[in-house]
Amino acid sequence: MAVCKWFNQNMTSSSTISCNQSIDFPDGKTEQPIPYEGTNKRCHDCNIKRGGIHHPGCDMEICPRCSGQLISCGCLDKEDE
């Protein structure tokens, strides 16, 4: 069983339809996450249902700021002081 470490939900359950409701960025602003709209009924990485919000850390989650892959786009990186 794969468990979401943020929300303690079973990620393989067909009843898991949504997870993270907001994304907090280092500049203190919060953005609404982009729902999964892939061609499959469920995300292949976090198993979220089409129309649902990805689990944090999902490699398919799209950044609401730059439209890149959220885990690697750099928008969540803290700025150097």
C-alpha positions, 0 to 999 in steps of 0.5 A: 500500500502506498500512503501519502505522507502528507495526508495519510491517505492510501494512494492506491485506493480507487476512492482517493479523488483529491489531495493537496488543496493549495501550493505554498511558494517560498515568496509566501504566496499560495496558488491553487493546484492544477487538477489532473487532466491526463488521458488515463482515468488515473495519474500513473504516478500518484493514482489520483482520479481525473479532475482531482488534485495530485499528491504532493511530490507527484512527478506529473503535477504541473506548476500553476506558475510556469506550467512546468513539472512542479517537482523540478521547475524551480518555482518551489526552490528558496531564493538565495539570500 
